[in-house]
Amino acid sequence: MGPDPAPARRRRGRLRLVPLTVSVTVALALLCCVGGAAAFMLTSLGGAKDPTMTLAGDACGQGAPLAPDAAAMPRMETFGPSQLRNAAVIIAVGRQLRVPPRGWVIAVATAIQESRLSNLPYLGAGNDHDSLGLFQQRPSQGWGTPAQVRDPAYAARKFYERLVRVKGWESLPLTDAAQRVQRSAFPNAYAKHEPAATDIVNRLANGAARAIGAAVNPRCATATEITASGWTLPVHAKVGSGFRTADRPTHNGVDLIVDRFTEIHAAASGRVLVARCDPDHQGRRNCDVDGYPGKGGCGWFVDILHAGGVITRYCHMVQAPFVRPGQLVRAGDVIGKVGTSGNSSGPHLHFEVHLNGIRAWAGGIDPVPFMRDRGVPLGGAA
């Protein structure tokens, strides 16, 4: 029963980049440097898919991504066809270099921050000196010649080459991984683009942001793995009481039925907002005892703020959380253990998802479709 209203990660090996052929690099360079009327010869990098087709709910990047020279791009409100073709180049280069899908999401998010996925020319000394292209790379800082860094394929390749040299990049929060490559004056600016980059990679690469982030050959994630979108299951458990059901319209999350003392994992990287004992209906903060139906409150609980204003909540812990307010956590970090404190009828994790940074009831959404869209379905197979 949910509340009334009121560390070990899988080790990943280092990658060895597979060189692109000169012909592919030259062909990719045509994408933004020749213009919309250019004829592109990139079908070997992606399948000739219909971008208007509905993405399958269980797609995890199987098959080739949409080619940059496809006749049409998916329709998106905030990005036009030329921007999406640039994103397709970034994905295509990452795939050719055998960089896992997590790298595609990081690269696309970085390019959104730096250029809005536009191949920018020299914009003057007031725009960070000699920054150019999709990633605003600077020739004076060793990224290449001006002509090279304005070649989208070259720029993407240089980004990936530096990314995979960052130790443990696959498990870093996106903003940390991007900053270690870019060395931006605004190091926290990348995180907010993770949801948009996830959406773009899913649309252009058949749900690849739902795949396990560290797998070179995309496949769906299991219960303990982190997807390319940066999400993982808080616990692997059966789904019990659902979100705002007819018999429990104020139930603002889902109950994940699992044994007492099961470790609870942060569903994604973020910053801890709250970690405390929630008072019950009588104002008591006695969370070190088992709760009961009608007591009220979350018991011991944690709220975490993630990219894009998403908040996750974890209720009914058996003891004080292992994290504190303001602490930065990574996806998969252990933040506490399952219990039955607060308004609870037995051991389980009450899990909530809120949007737009709204911790109150009004911000709550159904966690089941939300988590499924990120490649980690609640109650899914191990």
VOPAGU-2260 file (C-alpha; in pm, 1 decimal, decimal comma):
REM VOPAGU-2260
SITE   aa  ch    i         X         Y         Z
SITE  MET   A    0       0,0       0,0       0,0
SITE  GLY   A    1     137,7     339,8     -96,7
SITE  PRO   A    2     127,8     663,9     102,1
SITE  ASP   A    3    -179,6     873,5     159,1
SITE  PRO   A    4    -173,9    1211,4     -17,0
SITE  ALA   A    5      -2,9    1451,3     192,9
SITE  PRO   A    6    2645,5      32,1    -522,1
SITE  ALA   A    7    2775,5    -207,0    -747,8
SITE  ARG   A    8    2758,2    -148,1   -1125,3
SITE  ARG   A    9    2846,4    -381,5   -1406,2
SITE  ARG   A   10    3205,0    -319,4   -1514,2
SITE  ARG   A   11    3248,9    -215,5   -1871,5
SITE  GLY   A   12    3555,4    -256,3   -2089,6
SITE  ARG   A   13    3730,5      12,6   -2284,2
SITE  LEU   A   14    3634,6      51,2   -2647,6
SITE  ARG   A   15    3849,1      32,9   -2954,1
SITE  LEU   A   16    3733,2     264,2   -3229,1
SITE  VAL   A   17    3686,2     117,8   -3572,8
SITE  PRO   A   18    3805,4     363,2   -3841,6
SITE  LEU   A   19    3556,7     504,7   -4086,2
SITE  THR   A   20    3644,3     473,7   -4449,0
SITE  VAL   A   21    3738,2     789,5   -4635,8
SITE  SER   A   22    3446,3     745,7   -4871,8
SITE  VAL   A   23    3194,9     734,0   -4587,3
SITE  THR   A   24    3350,2    1038,5   -4419,5
SITE  VAL   A   25    3336,7    1238,4   -4741,8
SITE  ALA   A   26    2979,2    1134,1   -4804,5
SITE  LEU   A   27    2875,2    1233,4   -4453,7
SITE  ALA   A   28    3043,2    1569,3   -4496,3
SITE  LEU   A   29    2799,5    1650,9   -4776,1
SITE  LEU   A   30    2512,4    1651,6   -4531,3
SITE  CYS   A   31    2545,0    2007,9   -4410,6
SITE  CYS   A   32    2822,1    2156,0   -4614,1
SITE  VAL   A   33    2670,6    2110,1   -4961,6
SITE  GLY   A   34    2310,3    2193,1   -4888,3
SITE  GLY   A   35    1963,3    2046,0   -4902,4
SITE  ALA   A   36    1979,7    1969,1   -5271,3
SITE  ALA   A   37    2281,7    1740,8   -5237,5
SITE  ALA   A   38    2247,7    1375,2   -5324,0
SITE  PHE   A   39    2360,2    1165,6   -5027,1
SITE  MET   A   40    2512,5     819,2   -5060,8
SITE  LEU   A   41    2478,0     681,0   -4710,2
SITE  THR   A   42    2236,0     393,2   -4736,2
SITE  SER   A   43    2498,6     156,9   -4598,3
SITE  LEU   A   44    2478,6     337,4   -4263,7
SITE  GLY   A   45    2107,7     296,4   -4209,4
SITE  GLY   A   46    1794,6     124,8   -4325,7
SITE  ALA   A   47    1543,5     281,9   -4563,8
SITE  LYS   A   48    1268,3     302,2   -4302,6
SITE  ASP   A   49     949,0     502,2   -4314,3
SITE  PRO   A   50     996,3     770,3   -4045,0
SITE  THR   A   51     620,6     815,6   -4008,9
SITE  MET   A   52     582,3     463,1   -3875,0
SITE  THR   A   53     495,6     428,9   -3506,6
SITE  LEU   A   54     789,9     315,5   -3299,2
SITE  ALA   A   55     724,0     -24,4   -3145,3
SITE  GLY   A   56     690,0      -7,1   -2768,0
SITE  ASP   A   57     942,9    -286,5   -2721,1
SITE  ALA   A   58    1196,3    -169,3   -2981,2
SITE  CYS   A   59    1552,5    -148,6   -2843,0
SITE  GLY   A   60    1758,6     -39,9   -3141,0
SITE  GLN   A   61    1743,1    -363,8   -3337,2
SITE  GLY   A   62    1825,0    -308,9   -3701,5
SITE  ALA   A   63    1995,4     -17,4   -3872,1
SITE  PRO   A   64    1923,7     346,7   -3779,4
SITE  LEU   A   65    1750,2     580,2   -4019,6
SITE  ALA   A   66    2000,6     691,4   -4283,3
SITE  PRO   A   67    2093,3    1061,3   -4298,0
SITE  ASP   A   68    1994,7    1059,5   -4666,7
SITE  ALA   A   69    1645,5     921,8   -4601,0
SITE  ALA   A   70    1373,3    1083,0   -4809,6
SITE  ALA   A   71    1203,5    1218,5   -4497,8
SITE  MET   A   72    1277,9    1265,8   -4130,2
SITE  PRO   A   73    1039,5    1210,1   -3838,8
SITE  ARG   A   74     826,1    1511,3   -3754,5
SITE  MET   A   75     920,1    1681,4   -3429,0
SITE  GLU   A   76     794,2    2008,6   -3286,2
SITE  THR   A   77    1130,3    2148,6   -3175,9
SITE  PHE   A   78    1365,7    2015,6   -3445,0
SITE  GLY   A   79    1342,0    2047,1   -3822,6
SITE  PRO   A   80    1453,4    1802,2   -4092,3
SITE  SER   A   81    1801,6    1952,7   -4133,3
SITE  GLN   A   82    1866,2    1930,7   -3759,0
SITE  LEU   A   83    1748,3    1570,2   -3749,0
SITE  ARG   A   84    1970,7    1483,9   -4045,1
SITE  ASN   A   85    2263,4    1617,0   -3845,6
SITE  ALA   A   86    2154,8    1396,7   -3554,6
SITE  ALA   A   87    2135,9    1103,9   -3796,1
SITE  VAL   A   88    2498,1    1172,2   -3895,3
SITE  ILE   A   89    2603,1    1170,0   -3528,6
SITE  ILE   A   90    2426,8     837,1   -3474,7
SITE  ALA   A   91    2563,9     688,6   -3796,2
SITE  VAL   A   92    2921,7     779,7   -3706,2
SITE  GLY   A   93    2878,7     639,6   -3355,6
SITE  ARG   A   94    2747,6     314,4   -3497,3
SITE  GLN   A   95    3033,2     289,0   -3747,4
SITE  LEU   A   96    3284,0     346,7   -3467,0
SITE  ARG   A   97    3108,9      80,8   -3254,6
SITE  VAL   A   98    3030,1     326,3   -2978,3
SITE  PRO   A   99    2735,1     194,4   -2770,9
SITE  PRO   A  100    2399,4     378,4   -2784,5
SITE  ARG   A  101    2467,7     562,7   -2459,0
SITE  GLY   A  102    2735,5     751,6   -2649,9
SITE  TRP   A  103    2484,1     846,1   -2919,5
SITE  VAL   A  104    2255,0    1003,0   -2658,7
SITE  ILE   A  105    2545,8    1192,2   -2500,0
SITE  ALA   A  106    2668,9    1316,7   -2839,0
SITE  VAL   A  107    2325,2    1429,5   -2958,2
SITE  ALA   A  108    2253,3    1606,6   -2626,9
SITE  THR   A  109    2589,9    1781,9   -2648,8
SITE  ALA   A  110    2521,0    1900,1   -3003,1
SITE  ILE   A  111    2177,8    2027,2   -2896,6
SITE  GLN   A  112    2340,0    2240,0   -2627,4
SITE  GLU   A  113    2623,4    2364,2   -2847,4
SITE  SER   A  114    2440,6    2433,5   -3172,6
SITE  ARG   A  115    2078,1    2317,4   -3159,4
SITE  LEU   A  116    2196,6    2050,8   -3407,8
SITE  SER   A  117    2285,6    2317,2   -3665,1
SITE  ASN   A  118    2623,0    2325,5   -3842,5
SITE  LEU   A  119    2716,4    2675,1   -3730,8
SITE  PRO   A  120    2970,8    2892,4   -3913,9
SITE  TYR   A  121    3205,7    3138,8   -3746,4
SITE  LEU   A  122    2987,0    3370,6   -3539,5
SITE  GLY   A  123    3244,7    3621,9   -3423,0
SITE  ALA   A  124    3471,9    3671,1   -3125,6
SITE  GLY   A  125    3172,9    3724,3   -2898,7
SITE  ASN   A  126    3069,9    3362,5   -2954,8
SITE  ASP   A  127    3360,7    3191,2   -2778,7
SITE  HIS   A  128    3628,2    3287,9   -3028,5
SITE  ASP   A  129    3674,4    3033,5   -3307,9
SITE  SER   A  130    3406,0    2777,3   -3214,3
SITE  LEU   A  131    3252,0    2609,4   -3519,0
SITE  GLY   A  132    3011,3    2339,7   -3627,2
SITE  LEU   A  133    2773,0    2103,3   -3451,1
SITE  PHE   A  134    2983,4    2071,8   -3136,6
SITE  GLN   A  135    3134,3    2424,0   -3139,8
SITE  GLN   A  136    3480,8    2274,4   -3158,1
SITE  ARG   A  137    3773,2    2517,8   -3169,6
SITE  PRO   A  138    4050,7    2478,2   -3426,7
SITE  SER   A  139    4281,6    2673,4   -3195,7
SITE  GLN   A  140    4233,9    2404,1   -2930,4
SITE  GLY   A  141    4341,1    2114,6   -3148,4
SITE  TRP   A  142    4007,4    1990,7   -3278,8
SITE  GLY   A  143    4110,1    2024,3   -3644,2
SITE  THR   A  144    4105,4    2281,4   -3921,1
SITE  PRO   A  145    3801,4    2509,9   -3964,2
SITE  ALA   A  146    3690,9    2303,8   -4263,9
SITE  GLN   A  147    3724,5    1979,7   -4069,2
SITE  VAL   A  148    3524,8    2080,9   -3762,8
SITE  ARG   A  149    3245,9    2204,4   -3991,2
SITE  ASP   A  150    3227,6    1855,9   -4142,4
SITE  PRO   A  151    2953,2    1690,2   -3929,0
SITE  ALA   A  152    3104,6    1343,4   -3967,8
SITE  TYR   A  153    3452,8    1462,2   -3871,1
SITE  ALA   A  154    3315,4    1661,1   -3574,5
SITE  ALA   A  155    3116,0    1363,3   -3447,6
SITE  ARG   A  156    3414,3    1134,6   -3484,8
SITE  LYS   A  157    3639,8    1367,7   -3283,5
SITE  PHE   A  158    3375,8    1391,7   -3011,6
SITE  TYR   A  159    3349,1    1013,8   -2983,7
SITE  GLU   A  160    3726,3     965,5   -2987,1
SITE  ARG   A  161    3759,8    1186,7   -2681,5
SITE  LEU   A  162    3447,4    1049,2   -2511,3
SITE  VAL   A  163    3562,5     686,9   -2509,3
SITE  ARG   A  164    3892,3     790,6   -2351,9
SITE  VAL   A  165    3700,4     910,6   -2043,9
SITE  LYS   A  166    3722,0     634,5   -1783,3
SITE  GLY   A  167    3380,0     491,5   -1704,4
SITE  TRP   A  168    3201,1     730,4   -1939,0
SITE  GLU   A  169    2910,3     486,6   -1993,6
SITE  SER   A  170    2800,0     513,7   -1630,1
SITE  LEU   A  171    2867,3     884,1   -1579,4
SITE  PRO   A  172    2577,1    1129,5   -1565,5
SITE  LEU   A  173    2538,6    1275,5   -1913,0
SITE  THR   A  174    2645,8    1623,9   -1813,4
SITE  ASP   A  175    2968,3    1490,8   -1657,8
SITE  ALA   A  176    3057,4    1281,0   -1962,0
SITE  ALA   A  177    2986,4    1568,5   -2202,0
SITE  GLN   A  178    3181,3    1818,8   -1993,1
SITE  ARG   A  179    3491,7    1600,2   -1981,7
SITE  VAL   A  180    3496,9    1613,5   -2360,1
SITE  GLN   A  181    3385,7    1972,1   -2420,1
SITE  ARG   A  182    3536,7    2160,9   -2123,9
SITE  SER   A  183    3252,0    2408,2   -2143,7
SITE  ALA   A  184    3221,2    2727,2   -1941,3
SITE  PHE   A  185    2869,1    2605,8   -1858,9
SITE  PRO   A  186    2930,8    2249,2   -1736,4
SITE  ASN   A  187    2578,6    2187,4   -1608,0
SITE  ALA   A  188    2403,5    2289,6   -1928,5
SITE  TYR   A  189    2404,2    1950,6   -2099,6
SITE  ALA   A  190    2177,5    1757,3   -1862,0
SITE  LYS   A  191    1859,8    1937,7   -1959,2
SITE  HIS   A  192    1888,4    1806,5   -2315,3
SITE  GLU   A  193    1899,8    1438,4   -2218,1
SITE  PRO   A  194    1522,4    1384,0   -2265,2
SITE  ALA   A  195    1527,2    1546,0   -2611,3
SITE  ALA   A  196    1836,2    1349,8   -2713,6
SITE  THR   A  197    1672,7    1029,9   -2590,9
SITE  ASP   A  198    1365,0    1102,1   -2801,0
SITE  ILE   A  199    1573,3    1175,2   -3110,6
SITE  VAL   A  200    1783,8     859,8   -3075,5
SITE  ASN   A  201    1470,7     651,4   -3025,1
SITE  ARG   A  202    1305,4     798,5   -3334,1
SITE  LEU   A  203    1609,8     777,8   -3560,2
SITE  ALA   A  204    1748,6     446,0   -3435,1
SITE  ASN   A  205    1441,7     231,6   -3366,3
SITE  GLY   A  206    1434,1     276,2   -2991,1
SITE  ALA   A  207    1810,8     253,9   -2935,7
SITE  ALA   A  208    1792,9     477,9   -2628,4
SITE  ARG   A  209    1597,1     194,7   -2465,0
SITE  ALA   A  210    1881,8     -49,8   -2526,7
SITE  ILE   A  211    2145,9    -130,4   -2268,5
SITE  GLY   A  212    2373,5     170,0   -2279,8
SITE  ALA   A  213    2704,3     -16,9   -2286,5
SITE  ALA   A  214    2625,5    -280,0   -2550,7
SITE  VAL   A  215    2786,1    -227,5   -2891,8
SITE  ASN   A  216    2507,7    -433,9   -3050,7
SITE  PRO   A  217    2183,0    -283,2   -2917,6
SITE  ARG   A  218    1960,3    -512,6   -2712,8
SITE  CYS   A  219    1694,9    -460,7   -2450,9
SITE  ALA   A  220    1816,9    -408,5   -2096,1
SITE  THR   A  221    1763,3    -658,5   -1816,3
SITE  ALA   A  222    1658,7    -572,3   -1462,4
SITE  THR   A  223    2006,2    -478,0   -1339,4
SITE  GLU   A  224    2129,0    -287,4   -1643,9
SITE  ILE   A  225    2122,1      81,2   -1733,6
SITE  THR   A  226    1973,7     185,7   -2066,3
SITE  ALA   A  227    2119,2     432,1   -2313,6
SITE  SER   A  228    1861,9     682,7   -2190,1
SITE  GLY   A  229    2027,4     657,5   -1847,3
SITE  TRP   A  230    1749,6     468,7   -1664,0
SITE  THR   A  231    1734,9     144,0   -1466,8
SITE  LEU   A  232    1484,1     -35,8   -1244,6
SITE  PRO   A  233    1467,4      78,8    -880,4
SITE  VAL   A  234    1394,2    -282,9    -783,5
SITE  HIS   A  235    1305,7    -590,5    -984,0
SITE  ALA   A  236     962,8    -674,4    -851,3
SITE  LYS   A  237     604,6    -760,5    -930,6
SITE  VAL   A  238     374,1    -461,1    -974,0
SITE  GLY   A  239      99,5    -457,2    -714,2
SITE  SER   A  240    -141,6    -169,5    -657,3
SITE  GLY   A  241    -146,5      62,9    -957,1
SITE  PHE   A  242    -154,3     433,8   -1025,4
SITE  ARG   A  243    -474,8     619,9    -924,4
SITE  THR   A  244    -698,1     316,3    -964,8
SITE  ALA   A  245   -1076,3     325,0    -926,4
SITE  ASP   A  246   -1057,1     184,2    -574,4
SITE  ARG   A  247    -754,4     399,6    -480,5
SITE  PRO   A  248    -784,3     725,0    -680,3
SITE  THR   A  249    -534,0     905,0    -456,8
SITE  HIS   A  250    -263,1     640,5    -499,5
SITE  ASN   A  251      -1,8     850,9    -678,4
SITE  GLY   A  252     240,6     574,6    -778,9
SITE  VAL   A  253     274,4     199,1    -807,2
SITE  ASP   A  254     362,6     -59,3    -544,7
SITE  LEU   A  255     650,9    -291,1    -628,6
SITE  ILE   A  256     615,4    -603,6    -419,1
SITE  VAL   A  257     952,7    -727,3    -299,4
SITE  ASP   A  258    1113,2    -860,0      18,3
SITE  ARG   A  259    1217,6    -648,8     312,0
SITE  PHE   A  260    1581,4    -529,6     294,1
SITE  THR   A  261    1594,7    -551,9     -86,3
SITE  GLU   A  262    1829,1    -281,3    -214,1
SITE  ILE   A  263    1663,6      18,3    -381,6
SITE  HIS   A  264    1849,3     176,0    -673,6
SITE  ALA   A  265    1830,6     529,9    -808,3
SITE  ALA   A  266    1633,8     496,2   -1131,9
SITE  ALA   A  267    1852,2     758,2   -1304,5
SITE  SER   A  268    2129,9    1001,6   -1222,7
SITE  GLY   A  269    2024,3    1312,3   -1039,7
SITE  ARG   A  270    2031,4    1520,4    -722,6
SITE  VAL   A  271    1863,0    1414,7    -399,7
SITE  LEU   A  272    1594,1    1663,6    -301,7
SITE  VAL   A  273    1454,4    1493,9       8,3
SITE  ALA   A  274    1570,3    1205,3     229,1
SITE  ARG   A  275    1381,0    1186,5     555,9
SITE  CYS   A  276    1102,3    1037,7     764,2
SITE  ASP   A  277     760,9    1150,9     642,3
SITE  PRO   A  278     523,1    1245,3     928,7
SITE  ASP   A  279     203,2    1043,1     956,6
SITE  HIS   A  280    -150,0    1179,3     996,2
SITE  GLN   A  281     -80,3    1263,0    1359,7
SITE  GLY   A  282     244,0    1441,1    1281,3
SITE  ARG   A  283     460,5    1163,9    1425,1
SITE  ARG   A  284     799,8    1088,8    1269,3
SITE  ASN   A  285     831,1     731,7    1389,2
SITE  CYS   A  286     955,7     555,1    1077,6
SITE  ASP   A  287    1176,0     296,8    1250,1
SITE  VAL   A  288     871,4      79,3    1313,4
SITE  ASP   A  289     645,1    -106,2    1072,2
SITE  GLY   A  290     356,6     102,1     947,3
SITE  TYR   A  291      -2,5       5,7     883,6
SITE  PRO   A  292    -290,6     102,0     650,6
SITE  GLY   A  293    -434,3     438,4     746,0
SITE  LYS   A  294    -127,0     559,7     933,2
SITE  GLY   A  295     -41,7     808,6     660,8
SITE  GLY   A  296     286,6     922,4     514,2
SITE  CYS   A  297     564,9     769,1     308,3
SITE  GLY   A  298     770,2     647,6     600,9
SITE  TRP   A  299    1139,3     673,7     522,3
SITE  PHE   A  300    1155,5     810,5     168,6
SITE  VAL   A  301    1372,5     977,6     -95,3
SITE  ASP   A  302    1296,8    1220,5    -379,1
SITE  ILE   A  303    1550,0    1258,4    -662,8
SITE  LEU   A  304    1548,4    1530,4    -929,7
SITE  HIS   A  305    1660,0    1412,6   -1275,4
SITE  ALA   A  306    1722,5    1579,4   -1611,7
SITE  GLY   A  307    1422,3    1751,8   -1767,0
SITE  GLY   A  308    1252,2    1822,4   -1434,9
SITE  VAL   A  309    1161,0    1457,0   -1369,4
SITE  ILE   A  310    1135,9    1357,9   -1003,5
SITE  THR   A  311    1128,8    1001,0    -873,5
SITE  ARG   A  312    1006,5     907,2    -524,2
SITE  TYR   A  313    1089,5     595,0    -321,0
SITE  CYS   A  314     874,3     525,6     -13,5
SITE  HIS   A  315     847,0     286,1     287,4
SITE  MET   A  316    1218,4     220,3     342,6
SITE  VAL   A  317    1308,0      -1,7     636,3
SITE  GLN   A  318    1560,4     245,1     777,9
SITE  ALA   A  319    1700,5     591,1     715,1
SITE  PRO   A  320    1802,9     641,5     349,1
SITE  PHE   A  321    2167,4     599,4     251,2
SITE  VAL   A  322    2170,6     940,9      79,5
SITE  ARG   A  323    2125,8    1299,5     192,0
SITE  PRO   A  324    1964,7    1610,4      38,7
SITE  GLY   A  325    2187,1    1777,1    -220,0
SITE  GLN   A  326    2384,9    1459,8    -289,4
SITE  LEU   A  327    2447,9    1367,9    -653,0
SITE  VAL   A  328    2372,5    1005,4    -736,6
SITE  ARG   A  329    2422,7     793,8   -1046,2
SITE  ALA   A  330    2173,9     558,6   -1204,7
SITE  GLY   A  331    2191,1     229,6   -1016,1
SITE  ASP   A  332    2333,6     370,0    -692,8
SITE  VAL   A  333    2185,1     205,6    -383,0
SITE  ILE   A  334    1985,9     470,7    -196,9
SITE  GLY   A  335    1811,4     258,3      68,0
SITE  LYS   A  336    1640,1     -71,6     144,1
SITE  VAL   A  337    1279,9    -187,6     112,0
SITE  GLY   A  338    1065,2    -186,7     423,7
SITE  THR   A  339     709,4    -115,7     532,7
SITE  SER   A  340     728,5     213,6     722,4
SITE  GLY   A  341     452,6     472,0     698,0
SITE  ASN   A  342     115,5     404,6     535,5
SITE  SER   A  343     192,3      46,0     438,3
SITE  SER   A  344      39,7    -300,2     464,4
SITE  GLY   A  345     358,7    -499,4     407,6
SITE  PRO   A  346     709,5    -482,0     259,1
SITE  HIS   A  347     721,4    -312,9     -81,8
SITE  LEU   A  348     858,5      -9,8    -263,0
SITE  HIS   A  349     606,2     258,1    -345,5
SITE  PHE   A  350     750,9     427,3    -656,4
SITE  GLU   A  351     636,0     756,8    -805,4
SITE  VAL   A  352     731,6     969,0   -1107,6
SITE  HIS   A  353     659,6    1342,4   -1124,4
SITE  LEU   A  354     707,3    1584,0   -1413,9
SITE  ASN   A  355     800,4    1952,4   -1443,8
SITE  GLY   A  356     978,5    1953,9   -1108,2
SITE  ILE   A  357     644,5    1933,5    -923,3
SITE  ARG   A  358     674,0    1717,1    -611,0
SITE  ALA   A  359     307,7    1758,1    -522,9
SITE  TRP   A  360      23,4    1526,9    -624,1
SITE  ALA   A  361     -49,0    1735,5    -935,8
SITE  GLY   A  362     290,0    1648,0   -1085,6
SITE  GLY   A  363     243,1    1273,6   -1061,5
SITE  ILE   A  364     213,5    1049,2   -1367,9
SITE  ASP   A  365     176,1     675,1   -1413,2
SITE  PRO   A  366     527,6     526,4   -1369,6
SITE  VAL   A  367     448,0     213,9   -1572,2
SITE  PRO   A  368     438,2     365,3   -1923,9
SITE  PHE   A  369     706,5     617,3   -1828,7
SITE  MET   A  370     956,0     347,7   -1732,7
SITE  ARG   A  371     857,9     125,5   -2026,1
SITE  ASP   A  372     937,4     410,7   -2265,8
SITE  ARG   A  373    1286,2     428,8   -2114,5
SITE  GLY   A  374    1352,3      60,4   -2172,1
SITE  VAL   A  375    1308,0     -58,5   -1812,9
SITE  PRO   A  376     949,4    -186,7   -1779,2
SITE  LEU   A  377     836,9    -229,1   -1419,8
SITE  GLY   A  378     770,2    -592,9   -1344,4
SITE  GLY   A  379     969,6    -695,6   -1653,8
SITE  ALA   A  380    1169,3   -1013,1   -1685,0
SITE  ALA   A  381    1513,5   -1033,6   -1531,2
